[in-house]
Each structure stands twice: as C-alpha cells, then as structure tokens.
Amino acid sequence: MDYIAREIEPKWQEKWKDAQLYKTDENLSKPKYYALEQFPYPSGEGLHMGHMRVYSIGDVVARFRRMNGYRVLHPMGADAFGLPAENAAIERGVNPRELTIRNMEKIRREQELVGVSYDWDRYLGSCLPDYYQFTQWLFLLFYERGLAYRKKASVNWCPKCATVLANEQVEDGCCWRCDSEVTKKDLEQWFLRITDYSDRLIEGLDRLPKWPERVRTMQRNWIGKSEGTHVTFTIPELNEEPVTVFTTRSDTLYGVSYIVLAPEHSLVEKLVAGKPQEAEIQDFAQQMKKATEIERTSTDAEKTGYFTGSYAIHPLTGKQVPIWVANYVLMDYGTGAVMGVPAHDERDFSFAKKYDLPIQVVIEPAKEKWELPLQEAFTEDGLLVNSDQFDGMANRDAIKAIADHLEEKSLGGSTVNYRLRDWLISRQRYWGTPIPIVYCDDCGAVPVPKDQLPVVLPEDVVFDGKRNPLTTSETFAHTNCPKCGHEKARRETDTMDTFMDSSWYYLRFTDSANDMLPFDSKKANEWMGVDEYIGGIEHAVLHLLYSRFFTKVLFDAGMVDQDEPFHSLLTQGMVLKGGFKMSKSKGNGVSPLEIIDKYGADTARLFILFAAPPERDLEWSDSGVEGSYRFLNRVWRLVVQHLDLFKQEIAVSPELSGQAKELRRLLHATIKKVTHEIGERSHFNTAVSSIMELVNGINAYPADADRAVLKESLEAMVVLLAPFVPHITEELWRLIGHSDSVHLATWPKADESALVQDEVEIVVQINGKMRGKIVVPAGADRTEIEKQAMEHQTIQMWLEETTVRKVIVVPGKLINIVAN
C-alpha cells in the first residue's frame, strides 16, 4: 500500500467539505479561540509561497485549538478592492469586477488545495455590495461622531495612478503600488480624525505583550509623540499676525536668531507678496512640492533657504528675528514653522554658517569654557547664559521653567506634538467603496440615509486611465438630495482607501450573514479579540494601526466591549530563494501548485513549517522539500506495516522496563514538547523536529518489545502530526480503524509518570571540552556524579599529569572539570 498524495488529498478535501467539518462551533460552553490570517488581495497570479506560509501557520493554530477543546473561528475572505484591479481593467477594457471575482474564485480553489480548515460559510469579499454597504455604514458612524470631515488639502498625488495617496503609502517619495514619483496637489478630500486617538493608540501598545516589540516600536515611531513648547512670535508687517513655532528645546529660546517656515506655509505668500524675491520663493515652493521628505530632511541633504524680507518679534526679548523659508522644514511636523538656534543645533548651525546668520550661545558647559566663535554646535547639557532671569539654571530644568513663563505671559506654553496626521481616505478611482455623501446646493454635504445603503458602483463608466471613472457615469454622479429632494444634487465621486475595508473585516467574520448591521455586538463580543493574528510585517503601520483605530471608535460607540482587536500578533518572515525574496521578476519563484502537484500539499506544508521559525525568513530548498516528502513516506510505512496492531485489544502495562519504558518516555516527552511549542511559543519548526525524533524512536523499536507501547506511540504520532499534515494523517487514522476524523480527536496529554527517568546521561567536560559521558541514577547528588566521572577510564586518561583545580556539577546535565 503506497502513499499517493494526489489521490488522498482531493478525497479528503471533498469529504471535509461534504461533512462541513470546519463549520464554526457555536457551543458557548467551550472556550473560544479566534485564529485569523490576513486575507489576500486577489491578484491574477494566484497564491505564492508567502501566502502558503501564512495559511499553513494559521491552520496549525486552528487545528491544534479545536483538538484541545476550543470552539474555533477560522474564516477567510478577499481584500478585493484596489488600484491594481482597476489598472488591469483599464488595460483590458473591462470592468474590474469581472477580473476580481474571477481571481477571488481562483484563489479560493487554490486555498482549498492547501487543505486549510476555513469555515467557508463566512467567506467575504470586500468588493461585494453586501460587505461594502457596511463599510459605508461605518463611514456614516464616523461622520455622525464628528470623526469624518472634508477639507481642501495639499495631498500626495500619484500621476500614473491618478489618485491620492496617504502618507503611509508614499515610500521614499514614490507610490507604494507603481513606484512613480509622488507630487503634491491641492484637492478637497475626506479625512478621518485618527489624531483624536493618538494617545490611546500609544497607550494601548503597552497592553499588547504578545505583539512583537518591533511592531509596537514602529507604531510608536509613526505616531511620533513628542512633548515640547509652542511659542508665539508676531509679525508687525502683517498687523501683528502671529506665527507659532513648536520646539522640544524651549531652554534655547533666547538663542533664536531666525525663524524658518516650510515653503508650503500659508504665511509665505503674504510675506513675499510684491517683493523682489516673490517669484524666486514661489518657484522654490513649487520645487519642494516635488521633493520627497527624505530629500528635504536627510542629514546629508543640503539645506537651502531664502530670506522673505520680513521679521518677527521675539516674544521674550522683543528683538527682530528674520523670517526665512527653507527646504528642511515640513508642514507635516509641528506647525510648519521652527525657530533657528544655530549655537545648539547641528542643522541650524550649518544653515547659519551658509547664510551668515547670527550665532547666539545660550548654554555653556558647567565645568569648562570654550573659545568663541563656535566651530560646531554645542548640543550637550549645561547651564544657561544670555538668558535673562534664567541665567545659571540647568538647561533641562529651564525647559519647563521657560514654558511656564511663556504660559503666564500668554505667549505659548507646554504642548504635545504628533507626527501622525489625520487619515486621508479619498481616492479618485472607481474600484473602491463609494463614499455615501451627496452634495446639494441648498443643503450642502448630506449623508445618504443608512436604510438607502449600499450606494452601489455603477456599470456605465469609462475606463480610459485619464480621469476618475466614476465622474463619467451619468446615472451615478447625478441624483436627488436625500434631505430636500432637489433633483440636481451630485454624488461624491471619490471612493474610499481600501484600508477602510480591511480595518474592520475581522468583526464582520463574527456575524457575516447579518443583513441589517455590520455585525451584532453580542456575537462580536463572543469572539473578539482575535487570539492569533497572522500576517506580514509590512502591515505594521498601515493596516494594524487603522484596525486599532476602528476598534477604539466602535468601542466608544458601544458596539464592541474591547478596544484592541488583536490579542496576539505573529508576523511571519519572507520566503527566499537564493537569498532573495521570491518573485517572477527575479526568476526565482516557486509555485505552490507545482509543489502540490508533484509532492502533495502535506509535503509543502511540512517543509514550510519545519524549515524555519515563523518570524524568520525561510530559505527555499528543493532538497528540503524532497526530505519532507521522504519523511511522510516513512510515517506512512511505519503505520501501514503495523496495521495488525490496531486489530488487537492490548493495553499498556503499568510495569514497563527497558526499551518499552524508554519509548513511552520519549512519546510523552514529545507530547509535552509539541504541546508547548505550538500552544505557548508558536515554534512549529521545533514541534516538527520533536515529532521526527519520535518517529526515529519508533522506527528503532525492536520487533520483540512491548506491542502495546508501540501501538500507543503510533496512534499518538498520527494525532500529533494532524495539524501540520492534515490529509495523510486523516487517511492513516481511518486505516488504523477510527470512523471519525482525526481532526476531531482529543489532543493527547503527557503522562508525567512516564517522564520519570531511572538513569540520566551526563556529559563530562574537561576545561569546557567534552571528553566523555557517564550514566548515573536520576537522583544522583553532586558527590556521586563527581565520583563516577573521576573514576571513568577515559576521563582518567585525559587527567594524567594534570592538577584538578575545580569541579563544576550541573545535576542532570553535565560536569566540567577544571584542570591544568
């Protein structure tokens, strides 16, 4: 009887489907477990090895928890809106719906070939009206709570994709999708007030100990909280109009010798109007719109600026301070205006040197003096000088003292600044969730009533790549006002950022058939939060931050009883080949379907799970795949050649000795190890390694040794392997006589009494190098271990003509003899 994967796997996939084996268990008497992998984008290329790694990891988690008595929610869907489908549709002259639905069906079929235990009844696609009507519903909830608003803003614009990008979607100055250079453009856009939740988003990270510290750090840095001081300068030329700067170094306020505005600052146009430098500065501002943030702020980038010809008044000294415009100041940070303190900031020092601006020292070292003029900025701590009443104060103390002084005089005060900006959700494209807003000349912006949702994407659109396709649809763009009935109202033709769709899908899975609400709160609270969320590190800022924001808003609205969506986060590494990430462009891609066709899904799963810890990158190895296939064949042969055992009613004796006792000890040590590695550490590679050691032990077990122990070991081996390789274990489970599914079997528990050892092997080292091994009674004390080691013939030979200085004993493990 041979192991033929291509026959076994389709058979069991069909049987599981017919039996609805993985339908979500709703028995509330069981503890819940929500296992979720990030759902895929349905591209035409189908599954790649990165997908297969994620799904294999998630499936082990789900199967393991079911076998341990949990009711498990393990769903799947498709993140189906987005620009790639629209671009492909433009190229082919078809509606992106057609391409997307076809790709969704293709990926779902491929996921089924992997043997993943999803509850397909809960499948969702974000591009389907029965899903996106509730994305619209949630947008209206944000709108009602004052968290969705529209304003004109300078936005990131991708000319190739003809759409707006959020800051997070601009990578090194380029579009994250097509790598085109991103420019700036002023448009009316919709935003969500994620900044209202900045502090809670930071605070919540401390309550997520099962998240990788790397991800938590990335989110903290992206939110970018910094405590500082806002300082108000006035501009006499503009009738004392104020300009506010943000600084984290108010202790250097008396050293300000100039102010710098971002080229995009609203005051720039007023300050240079009618002046000789007006055209030059306007041209400079246009150039800066095209420059990336890195190009403008990098320490290596040349600092370029222009004097506006205007001055501001220092709030404490009353002196005139020149106002400049420079490339290194961004509107996205602070107020878009900074104070230049060249004596105590390296960037300001180089700028002042370049443009011959004053350098005023206001901090000196506490114990030494230096010669002036400064050769470089002094950025260390010291005592204040040239700072009026604050002279002699330690600069760290002066930060608060000067901030308090400004507040007393209503000239500023302590404040908190964030790098995070409100979430720009408008996209000028067709293939996304329509924003449910109508514009009426009489009523203004009017939300579409929730009972009129969904606002469905129209069919009569033109895909020519030259404009937003929704603006070409007469049936969509023109409508009646929901409030007054005016017949010449206009629909919003922007659609939502696709991260809106993926920011709440984990909640929809808890109640996916609900046609009245996004989800029933009771059902959501029965399952949330997600116990294990599995996906790529590339979503650390975008998707994960937005999902946390959504959950906090829904918590505030009383729709969920937790304000963090994901209890534990597992970010898997990439799949590499030849040291590079697999891709068609590099010619190093390996299709999961090719491996499944040749070896079977179980082989592919086993290799992926065994080759590396989940958080590490995995180097693809053809020989490693073949080795996994050979191992499964060994497992198959081991069971098949002992099928007669399972026709016998034999029980394990409480009195075992010799190799029977050792195999049973190995079995229960393996059960304990595998249970811990899957359930506590998510180290699937070491769990598989332990099972491989058990297989070796069974294989070496003598033919004349206790048969009951062999039977117990073979049966437990099949169960332990079931989460990793579900098809072969299901087949073997039936062959050994079971009528139910191995995936409904109870996970074995380690018998602690079987783990007790009569004897243990001790490594003997001399000066840290292993020189032999001894076997001692399990309870031997240090004296007995040292005695046996010193009497060992090989050890005595190594110790000839030496003097033993020290003996270090680690009971149960090793003894190290220090000699010279």
N, C-alpha and C positions, 0 to 999 in steps of 0.2 A: 504494500500500500504506500504510494508515493505522496509527497507533499506537492500539490499543484495549486499554486496561489490563484491563478487565473480562473480556476473552477470554483474554488472555495469562496473567494471574496464576493463575487457577484451574487452567489447563492444566499449568503448570509445577509448581505445588504438588502436584498429583496425580502427575506424573512423578517428582518427587523422592521422594515417599513410596513409590511402587512400586519405585524403584531403591534405596531405603534409602541415599540419597546421604549423609545426615548421621549414619549409624551410626558410633559411635566407633571410630576406627582403633586397633588394639591392637599395631601394629608397633613393638616396643620399640627398633628400630634408629633410629627417628626421635626427635628431641627432643619432649618433652611440653609441652602448653600446656593449662591448665585455666582456661576462661573461664566465669564464673558470675554470673548476675543474681540478686538476692534474689527468692525465689519469692513469689508473690502470695497474699493472702488471698482466697478465692473468694466474694466478695460477689455478691449478686443483680444488682448494677448492671453487672457485667462490666468490661471494660477501660476505662480512661480514658487521657487523653493522657500523664499521668505514667508509667503503665505502658508505653505505646508508646515513650516516650523511652528508658526503661531498656532495653527489649528491642532497640530499634534500635541503641543504643550497643553492647550486648553482642554483637549479631550481626555488626557490622562487625569487632569484635575477633576473633571466632571465625573468620569467613570469611578475614580477612587472614592469620591464622596458618596455616590449612590451606593456603592458596595459597603460603605461604612454607616449606612442607615439614614442618610440625609435625603430630604426632598430637594431635588436639584433643578434649578432653572438654567438651561444651557441653550440659548437661542442664537439665531444668525439672521443677517439681513444684508442689504446693499446700500452703501453710501452713494446714491445713484445720480445725483445732480452734479453739475460741474462743467467747467470750460472745456476739458478735453473732448467730451462727447459733442459739444456744440461745434468746436473746431472741425472735428471729423465729419459732422453733418454738413457743414459749410463746404468742405472739400468734395463731398459726395452728392450734395444737393438733395439731402433727405432730412426728415425731422429727427432730431436726436433721440426722441422717444423710441423710435424703431430700433436704432442701434443699441440703446441702453437696455431695453427689455430683452433683446436677443443675447446680449452679453451677460445679463443677470441670470438667464436660464442656463447659459453655458457654464458659468462659474458654479452655479448650484449643482449641476450634474457632476462637475469635477470634485466639488467638496464631498459629494456622496461617495465618489470612488475612493476617497481617502478613508472612509469609514468613520466619519466624525458623528458623535451621538447628539445631534441637534434635535430640538423639538421644532420640526419644520412647520407645524401649525402656527407658530408665532412669527414666521418669516415676514419681514417687512422690507420695502424699498422706499427710500426717501423721495423718489420721483413720482410715486403713486399718489393720486388725489386723496385716498383715504388716510394717508400719512401726512402729506403736506398741508392738508386743511388744519391740522392741529399745530403744525409749526406756525401757521398764520394765527391760530387761536392764541398761542403763547405770545406771539408778537403783540397782539392786541392787549394781552395781560400786562406786558411790559409798558405799553403805551398808556394804559389806564393808571398804572402806578408811577407815571412820570419818568420812566426809565428808557423810553424810546422817544427820540426827538430828531428834528430835521434842521440842518443849518448849512450855510454856504461855507465851504472849507477848501483849503488847499490840500489836495489829495494826491496819493501816489497813482500815477496813470501808466498803464502798460499800452503803448501804441499798437503793438502787434495783436494783443488780445482784445484791444479796445474796451478795457474795463478798469475799474478802480481796484486797488489792492490795499489791504490792511497793512500796517507797519510790519506785522509778523510775516507777511507774505512777500516782503522785499528782502532778498538775500544778497548781500554785497552789492546793493544798488541795482539788482536785476530781479525780474519777475521769477518767482519760485517755480512757475509752470514752464515758461518758454525761454527763460534766460535773456529776454530782451531788456535793454536798458530802460529803467523806470524814470519818468519825468514827473513834474508837478503840474497840476491843473486845478482851477477853481470851479467847483460844482456844488449844487445843492445835494446834500447827502443825508441818509438816515444813519443815526448812531444809537448805540445802547450805552447807558451810563454805568459801565463796568467800574469806573473810577470811584463811584459811590461805595464800592465794596472792597477797595484797596486794602484797608486794614484787616478786614475779615478774611480776605484771601491770604494774607500773610499769616495771620494768627492761626488759621485753620491748618496750615502746613505742620505746625507743631503737634497736631493731633493725628498725624498720619505716619506713625512709626514704621509701618510696613510698606512705605514708599521708598524707593532708592534715594539716598541723600543727594545724589547728583541731580535728580529731577527736582527735588524740593529747592535746591540751590538755584537751579535755572529759573524756577518760577519767582523766587525771591528777587533775583537779579533783574528779571524782566519787569516786575512791579516797581522795583527800584526806589524803595522808600528812603528818603534822606531828610534828616532833621536840620533845620537851618533858620535863617532870618530873612524876612523881607524888609527891604529898605527903600523908602520913597525919596527920590530926587525930584526936583521941579525944574521946568524949562521956561525961563522968563519969556523967551521968544514966542512961545505958544500959550501966552497968558497963564503962566504958572501950571500948565498941564503936567500932571505927574508922570514919572516913569519909574516903575517898580523893578528892582533887581532882587534876585534870590541868591543868597550866599550861605555856605556852610561855615564860613570863616568871618563872622562879624568882628572878631578880635583884630582884624586887619583893616577895619573900616576907615581909620584915619590915614591909611596908606593909599587910598584910592587916588589915582592920578588921571584916570579916564574911565568912561563908560563905553561898552560895546553893545550894539544892537544886532540882532540877527537881520540879514538882508530882507527877510520876509516880514519884519516887524511893521505894524500899522503906522508907527510914527515916522518911519523913514521917509515916506513920500511927502509928508508935511514938512519935515525938516529940510529937505533938499529942494523943495519947490521954488523955481525961479533962480536958483543959484547956479554958478558956472559948472559945478560938479554934478548937477542933476542927471544929465544924460549918462555920464560915466557910471554913476552909482546905480541907476536903473538898469543899465546893461549888466553890471556886476550882479545885481539881484536876479536877473534872468539866468545868468550862467549858474548861479548857486542852486536854482531850482532843478537843474540837470545833474548836479553833483551828488554823489552818494554821501551818506553820513560818515562812512569811513574816510572817504576822500577829504572831508571837511574837518574831521576831528582827530584823525590819527596823529600820534606824537611825531611821526615823520613828515606829516604834511606841512607844506609851507604856509605860514599864517599871513593872510592877505587882508588888508583893510583900507578904508577910505574915511577921511575926516568929513563929517557932514557940514562943517562950518558953524555948528551950533554948540551951545554949552548948557549944562545942567548945574544946579546949585547943590553943593554937598549939604546934607541935612544937619550935620553937627558943626562943621567949620564955616559954612556959608561961602566957601570958595567956589569959583567957577571950575567946572570939570568938563573937558572937551568930550563930545559925543562922537563915537566912531561907528562904522559898520564893518563887520569882519566875517570871514568865512567860517571861523571855528565856533560861532555861536548859533545855536539851533532854536527854532521856535518850539520844538517838541520837548524842550527841557526847561523847567522853571518858568520864567516869564518871557523868555526870548531876549532878556537883557541881563548883562553881567557887569560887575564892577572890576576894573583892571587894577590889580595890586602887584606891580612888577617886582617889588622887593621880596615878595614872599610866595610867588607862584611862577613855576618854570615857564609855562606857556606865556603868561603875561610879561615875563622878563624878556623873552626873545622878541615879542611883539613890540615892547617899548624900545628895545635896542634898535630894532629895524626902523622904527619911525621916529626915533629921537624924542621919546616921551619921558616926562619926569619919573624918577625912581625914588620913592619916599620910604625910608626904613622906619618901621613901627614896632618891630620885635628884635631884641638883641639876645645873644646867649647870656645865661645867668652868671657864668663864671669866667667869661673871656670877652675880649674886644676884638674887632677886626678893622682892617683898613678900608676906608671908602675911597672911590666908589666900589660897589659890589662887583665881583667878577661873575657871580651867579646868584640865583635866588636863594634866600635863606628860608628853608621850609621846615626847620625843626622847631621844637618848643623853646620858649624863652620868656623874657619879661617885656612888657610894653614900654615903649618910648614914643615921644612925639605924639602922645595920645591924650593930651589934656588931663582930665581928672583920673584917668585910668593908668597913668604912668606908674611903672613899678609892679603892676599886677601881673601874675602869671597868665600867659595868654589863654590857657584852657579855661581859667576862671573868668576871663574877660569876655568869652563868647556869650555866656548868659548875662553877664552884667551889662554889656553894651546892648544886647537885645532888649533887656528890661528897660534900659534908659530910653531907647527908641520908642518903646511902647508907651512909656509915661508921657512922652512928648508927641504922641500920635504921629510918629514918623516911620513906624514899622513895628517889628516885633517878631517873636518866635513863630515859626510856621513849619509845616511838613510838606515836602515836595515829593512827587512820584514821577517815575519815568513812564509809567503806564498811562495811556491815553484812552479815551472812550472808544469803544469798538465800532469801527466803521463797517456797516453791514450792506450798504448799497452796492449793487453790481449792475453794470449796463449790459445785460445779456438776457437771453431767453431761457436757457436751461437751468432754472433755479426756481425757488418758491416765490411766487408773486407777492409783493408787499401789499397787504389789504387796506389800501388808503385810496380815497377818491378826492380829487380837488374840485371845489365848486367856487365860482366867482362870488357867490353870496355867503357861503358857509365856511370857506377856507378848506383846510385839510379835514376830511371826515373819515373816520374808521368804518370799514364795512361791518355791518352787524354780524355777530358770530353765527346767527342762525342762517346767514346767507353764504357761509363758507362751504366749500372752498372757492376761492377765486381761481378758476381753472385756466391753465395755459391754453391759448387759442391755437388753432391749426392754420389759420390764414395768415402766415407770416412769411417774410422773405429772408432767406439766409444767404446774404451776399458778402458777409465779412466786412461791410463798410459802415455799419451802424448797429444799434441795438435792435434786434429783430422785432421785439415787442412793439416798437414805435411804428412798424409797418402794418399792424393789424388794426383795421378799422373797427371790427367787432369788439376788440379788447380795449383799445385806447379811449374810445368814447362811450360814455354810459350816463345813467341818471344819478343824480345826487341821492344817496341813501337817506339824507336828512330832510331836504326840502323838495326833492323830486325834480329839480332842474334838469333839463334834458341835454344840456351842453357841458356836463361835468366830464372830467378827464381822470382816467385811472393812473395810478403810479405805474410807470413802465420799468422801473428798476426791480430787479429780483434780489433775493437775499443771498448773502455769503453762504456757501454750503456748510460752513461750520455751524450755522444756525440749526441745520437739520441733524447734525451729529452731536449737538450739545445736549440732547435730551432723549435720544433713541433708547438708551438703557432703561428709561422709565416706561416708554411705550411697550417694551417687551413684557413688562409685568402685566399688561392688560391690552394686548394687541388687537383684540376684536371689538373694543369699545368704539361705537359709532356716535357717541354723544359728547365724550370728553377725551382729552389726550390720554388720560388714564384715571382709574378710580383710586382715590387716595388710600382706601383700605387695602387694596391689592398691592399698590406700590409699597406701602409700609410693611406689608408681609414679607416682601423680598429685598427691599433696599436696606443698606447699600450693597453694592456689588462686592462679593467676598474676595474674588480674584479677578483682576482686570489685566488682560494680556495684550501687549502691542508694542509698537516701535518707539524708541527714544525720540524720534523726530517729531512726535506729537506732544512733547513735554510742555511746550509753551502754548501752542495753538489750541488744540482740541481739549487737552486736560484742563487748562485754565478756564476756557469758556464753559466747559461742563460744570466745573466747580461754581462758577458764577451763576449759571442757570439754576443749579440746585439750591443755592442760597436764596435766590429770588423766590423760587417755588416754596421754600421753607417759610419765608416771610409771608407768603400768600396763604399759608396754611394747607398747602397741597401735599406736602411730604413732612415727615417728622424728623428727618435728618438733614443737616446742611452740607454734608460731604458725600459725594456719590460713590467713591471707590475706596473701600477699606484697605485693600492691598493692591499693589501695582507691581506687575512683573514686566520689565522691559527687556525683550529678547534681543540678542545680538544679530548681526547680519550673517548671511550665508555667503562665504567667499569661495573662490576657486583661483588657485594660483596667487593667492594673496590679495585679490581684488574682488569687490562686490560683483556678484553675478549680474550680467546684463548682455543683451543681444549685441549692443554696440561694441562691447569688448570681445565678443565671440567666445565667452566663457560660460554661457548659460546652460543649465541642465533642466530639462522639462520634467516636472513631477510625473506627468503622464507617461513619459518614456520609461522612467524607473518603475512605475506601477505596472506597465505592460510587460516589462521584462522580468521583474522580480516579485511584484506584488506590493500593495500599499503597506502591509505589515513590515516588510523589509525596509522600505523608505522611512517609515515612522521610527522603527527601531534605531536605524543609523542616526537619524536626526536627533533623537532623544539621548543617544549614548555618546555621540561624538564630542560634545562639549556641554558645560553648564549652560542653562538657558540665557543667562545675562551676557555670556561671552560670544564673540564671533565664532562661527563654525566654519572650518576649512573643509570643503567638499573633497571626498576621496572615493574614487571608483573602487579601489581595493577595500575600503571600509564598508561600502555598500555590499560588496560580494561577501565580506566577512560576516555581516549581519544576516545575509541570506543563508550562509552555511550554518550559522548558529541556530536559526529557526529549523533548519533541516535536522540538526542534532536533537533539538527538543522534540520534533515530530517522531523521530526514530525511537527516542527513549520511551515515549509513551506507547507508541504502537507495538513495540516489541514486548511490552509488559501488560498488554490488554487483558491477559488471563487473570492478572491480579485482581482486577475490578469485578470479576465474576465470583470472587471469594469473599465470604464474610469473615474477615480477620481484624482483630483489634490490637493496638499497640500495648505491649505488656508494660506494667509499671516498673518491672525489674529488667533493665537493659544493661548490656555491658559491651565493651569492645567497640567494633566499628558501627554497630547498630546505634549505640549510645552517642557516638561521635556524629553520625549523620543526623540524628534527631537534634543534637545540639546545634549543628550547622543550619538545619532547617529553621529552627525557631530564632536563631540569631539573625538569619536572613529576613524572616518575617518582621522582626523588631526593627532592623535596619531599613528595610524598604518602606515600612510604615512611617518611620521618622523622616526619611529623606523626601518622600512625596508630601506628606501632610504638614511637616514643620519647616522644611528648608527649600522645597521646590528644586531639589538637586536630583533630577531624573537620571542623569548620567551615572551617578554613584549608586542609585537604586538598581539600575540595569546591571551594573557591574557586580553588585551583590548577588543578583539572580544568576548571573553567569557563573559565579563561584559555586553556587548551589548546584547548578547543572553539572559542573565538573565533579562535585562530590557525589552526586547520584550516579554519574557515569562510571566512577571508580569503585562504586559499592560492590562488594563481592557477591557472586551469584548464590552463595550458600548462607548469606547473612539474613537476618530477620526480615521476612517479607512484608510484615505489617508496616514497618518503618518506611520501607521503600514505597509502598502504596500511599501512605500519608504524604510522603515527600513529593511524589509525582503529582498528586492531586493539588497540593498547595502550590507547587510550582506553576501549574496552569493558571490558578487564580491570581497569583502574584503578577504574572505576565499579562493578564487580561486587559488592564488599562492601556498598556503600551502597544500590544499587538492583538486587536480585538477579534480578527477573523480566524486566525489559526487556533486561538485558544477556545473559541466557540465550537469549532469543529472537533477539537480534541475532547472538549467537555462532553459532547454528545457521544463520542466514541467510547469514553470510559463509563457511559451508562446513565448520564443525567438527562432528564427530559426538559428541564427548564434551562434558561440562559445562564451562562457563566457570569454575565454582567448583572444578573440579579442575585448572584451568590453573595453570601456574607463574607466580608473580608476576614482573613484568619487573624487570630490573636496569638501573640507569642506566649508560650508556656514557660514561665520564669523558672520553673523547677528543672526544665530541660537544659537551661543555660548554665546550670551549676557544673563546674569542671572539677574533676578529681585531681588532675595534674595540669600544670601550665608550662609552656616552653619559655625559657628566659634567655635573652641574648647576653652574651658575655663580651664586654669590650675591654681592651687594654689601651689606655690613653686615647679613648674615643674611637678606636677602630675595632670592628667586630672580629673576634678571634675564635668564637665557638658558641655553642648553645648547650643548655642543660635543661633537663626536665625535673621539676620539683613538685611536691604536693601543693595543691591550690592554696592552702592556708599557711604555707611555709613562712616563717618570720625571717628577718634580715640575717640573723645569725646562721640559720640553716642554709639560706641561699648563698651566703658568702662561703660557708664551709664547703658546699658541693662544688662551687666554682673553683676554689683554690685546690680542690682535690682532683679536678678534671685533668686528664693526662695531657691534652693539647695545651691547656692554659698553663700548666706547669712548665711545659717546654718553652712557651713564649716568655715566661717569667725568669728563666735561668739567667743568672748573672745580673739580676736587677734587684732593686730595693723597692718594695711596695710602700708607697707614701700614704695612700688614701684609698678607701673602697667606698664607692657610692652605689647604694642599692635603691632601685625603684621597684618595689614589690609588684610581681605580676608582669613586669615588662623587661627590665634589663638591669645589669650590674656593670659598673665601669670601674676598672682597677687602674689607679694612677701609680705608675712606677717609672723609675729611672735607673 
